[in-house]
């Protein structure tokens, strides 16, 4: 069983409900619908309820307005599909009572991947309001609390529905310890598949690995990172790098370089071992670690900063950069105008809806 939650910063309830309904219609499983704390039964009425409830929340920068969540089950060959649909519908109800009992929730069953040869599964798409019904405070869960719900639901499924034969994912030993490593690999893979370029985190990872490879002391590491536009920082138990240009920070755990940094620190304390490479001691371990993480730590093809900047299109002239910034600003303004126009149209639809109700 997989439970995935994605937050949205805009109140795009109508758009998400349309997506959920369109996918459910194609799967021809219309009876399997989940509605929680909603009175409306059609698209327009539910959209109005979500938006009216969302207006109670005090707006702030980067505040979540809704959640798009997916609850998925791997298809089992031991029981009929119709029975698995009912089980998943019941499990969605159990999940919502644990995760957001006071929020507005709407969802539909999607079955377009139930015959997928690689990963056959069925899933519910859910739209969940960020605040409870009639309240102005956001219903917020920490990662720890949400992870506990994921583990509790998985343990419940494995115990109550053993015939579903679901794999242990969240309750598998050691899953939480490697959360950051799985996250960067997943996001990097998705970004590279979309754009054909390396992700920013992957590029920063290569910069750090190469700096560790050439550094014979902590001072040399600071100098190597500074030359490439980065600086080390420490925060409580975490160590990472900060980009001097834009201030963005990356912990070594997120970059998957904790093991390489620990080995280099051990070398700095104890000195080279008898079987290490005397010309560049410790570099073989870092090269091997870079190969395991999928990073190219060779120094061919220019300096680290050159390759980092070329991948991020930072070698543009100032004039071209200003033109691109102006273009981005115009696109943002146009998007904002479209959002305002859409809001006015929704308000008109709401007024017509209330007139019909009267």
N, C-alpha and C positions, 0 to 999 in steps of 0.2 A: 504494500500500500504506500502510495506517495501523496503527500500533502504539500502543495506549493502555494505561496502567497506573494502577490505582487501589488505594491501600493501605487496609487495614482495621485498626482498633485492637482489635477483638475477634476471638476465635477462632471465627467463625461459619462453620466449614467445611461442616457439614451443610446449612446454609441455602443456601450458594452452590452446592454440588454439586447440591442439589435443583433450584435455578433452572437450572443448566446442562443437567441431564438433561431437565427439562420442556420447555425450548425446543428441544432436539435432537429430542425425540420428536415434537413438532409439525411439524418439518421433514422427518421420515421419512428421515433420513440417519443411521441408527444405526451403520452400519459405520465411520463416520469419527469415531473416538475416539482421543485421544492420552493415553497413560499413561507416566509417567516416574518411575522409582525407587519405584514402588508394587507391592506384592505382591497386594493385594486386588483383586477383580474386581467387587464389588457395592458399593452405596451405603454400607452399614453398615461394611463392612471398610475401605473407603478413608477414611471419616470417622474411624474409630478410629486409623488410621495417622497421619493428619494431626494429630489432637489429641495423640496420644502424643508425636510428634516436637515439637510446639509447646510441650509442658510442659517441655522441656529448656531453653528460652530463659528467661533471667532477666527477670522482669517489671520494667518501669519505666514511668513516666508517659508517655503518648502514644507508646509503643513499638508498632511495626507487628507484627501477628500473622500476616498473610497478604496476598497481592496478588491482586486480580481484574484480569486482563489480557485485552485483546481484540486479535486480529490479523485485519485485514480486507483484502479485495481487492475492487476494483471489477469487476463482471461484464463480461466481454468477449464481443462477438458473433462473434468470429473463430473460437472453438474451442468444443466441446461443454461443457456445464456439468459433466458427470461428470469430464472431464479437469481442469477448474479446481478441483474438489473435491480431487482427488489432489495437484495442485500446491500448494494451500494447506496440505494436511496435511504435505507434505514441508517446506514453508517454516516451519511451526510447529516441526518438529523442529530445523531449522537455527537458529531463533531461540532455542529453549530451550537448545541447546548453547552459545550465546553468552551468554545472559542469566543462566541459573541451572542450570548442569550438575549441581550436587550437591544440588539441592532436590527436594522432592516436587512433582509437577505432574500435574494431571488436566484434560482439556478435551474438548469436543464441538463438532462443526460445527453452526452455525445458518444456515439458508437462508431464513428467513421474509421477508427483504428482497431476494431475488434478482430479483424482478420489479417492484420499486419504480420507478415512472415517473420520479421525480426523482433518485434515487440508488441504482441497483441494485447490491447488493454481497452478498458472502458473508463470514462471519467465524467465527472460533473463539473461544469463551469459555474462559479458563484460570483455574484456581485454583493459585497458586504459594505454597509455604510460605515463611515469612520467614527460616527458618534451613535450613542444609543437613542432610542426613540424619545423625542421631546427634550433632550439634554444638550447643553452647549459644550460639554467637555468631550474630548476625543477618547474613544475606548482603545487604549494603547496597550500592547503587550510587548514585553522585552523579548529579546532573542531567546533568553533562557526559558521564559514562560512558554513561548511558542514551541520551542524544542521539546519541552516537557509534554505539551499536548500531542505533538507528533509521536513521541514515544509511547504515551498512554494509549492513543488510538491504535497504534500498530500492535501493541501487546494485547489490546482488547480484540482486535481482528484475529490474531493468531490463536487466541484462546477460544473465542466464540464460534468462529467459522474456520475450523481447520481444513474443511473440504475445499476451501478456496485455494489452498496451497500457495499462500503469498510468501515471498522472500522477506527475510528480516533486513531492513534498511536502517531505520532510525535506532533500533534497539541492538544493532550489531556492535560488538565490542570494538572500541577505538574509533567510532564514527565521529564523535564530537571533536577529537583531538586533531583530525585532519580536515576540518571544515574549511579552513582558509586555502589549503592546497587544492581541494576539489573546486573551490570557488574560482580561483584564478584560471585553472585549466578550462573550466566550463565557459567562462566569459571570454577568455582568449580564443577558444575554438569558435564560439559563436561570432565574435567580431571578425576574425580572419576569414571565416566562411562568407560573411556578408561583404566585406570590403576588399579581401585579397591582400591586406596589409597586416603587419603585426600590431597587436594591441599596445597601448601605452605602457601597461604594467609589464608586458613581456619585454619591451624595449628597456625599461628601467631595470628589470631583472638582469638583462644582459650587461648593462652598464655596471651594476654592482658586482656581478660575478667576475667581470674582467678586472675591475679595480682590486678585488680580493686576490686575483691571480698574480698581479704584479706587485702587490704591497708586501714588503718585508717587515713592516711594523705598523703600529696603530697610526703613527704620524704620517707614514707613507700612504696609508689608506685614506686619511683625511685629505692629503694633498691630491691624490688621484681622483677622488670624488669631487673635490673643489674645482679641479681642472675641467671636469665634465659638467659642471654646473649643479652639483649636489653637495649636501652637507649631512653628516651624521647627526641624529638627535636621539635622545633618550626620554622616555616617559614611563615612569613607574618600572614595570618589568619588561617593557617593550623597547626594542631598538629598531631604528629604521633610517631612511634617508628623506631629506626634504629638498624639493626642487627650488633652487635659488631664484628662478625666473618667475614662477607663479605661486610658490609657497605650498604646493601640494605635497602631502606626506604619504609615505609608503612604509609600512612595517616590514621587517624581514620575514615575519610569518606569512603575510599576504604575498610577498614576492617569492616565497619558497626557498629562501637562501639562509635560513637559520642554521641548517646543518653545516653548510660551507663556512659561515661566519664562525661557528663554534670550533671547527677544525683549524681555522686560521688563528683564532685566539689561543688555542692549545699550542700551536707552533710558535706563536710569539712568546709564550710563557716558557716552553720547554726547549725550544730550539729544534733544528732539523734532526730527524731520526737517521739511523745508519743507512736505511734503504731508500731514503728520499732523494729526489733530484737535487743535487748540490747547486746547480746553476740557478734553479728557481724552485726552492723547496716548497712542497705543499701544493704546487700548481696542478699536479696530476689528479689529486683528489677533487679540486675544484672543476677541472675539465670534465672529469667523470660525472660530477654532480650536475654540471650543465647539460651533459648528454642525456641524463636521466630526466631532467625537467623539460627537455626539448629546446634548450637555448643554444645558440651558436656563440661560443666564447672565444673563437679565434680572433686574432688581431688583424686579419687580412681585410682589405676593402676599405681602408681609411680608419680614422680614429673613432672612438666610441661616440664622442659628441657629434662628429660629422654624420655617422649613420643614424643616430638618434634624431638629429634635426632634419635629415633628409626624409626620414619616414614620417615626420610630423609636419612636413612642408614648411620648415622654418628658415629655409635658405632663400625665401622670396625677398625681393627688394621692398624697401619701406613704402614706396608708392603703391605697389601691388598689394601689400598688406593692408594699407589704409582703404584701398578700393574694396578688398574682400570684407573688411570690417564694416564698411558702409553698406555693402550688399547684405551682409548678415543682419544689420540693424533694420534695413528696409524690410527684409523677410519677416523679422520678428514683429515689426509694426503691422505688417499686413496680416500676419497670423492673429495678432491681438484684435485687429478690426473684424476679422472673420469670426472670432470668438464672441465679440460684442454683438455682431449681427445675429449669430446663432442664438445667443441669450435672448435677444429681443423676440426672435421667432418663437422660441419656447414659451416665453411669457404670453405672447399672443395666443398660442395653442392652449395654454392653461386657462386664459380668460374665456376662450370659446368653450373649453371643457366645463368650466364652472357655470357658464351661461346655460349650457345644455342641461346640467344637473338641476338648475333652478326651474 
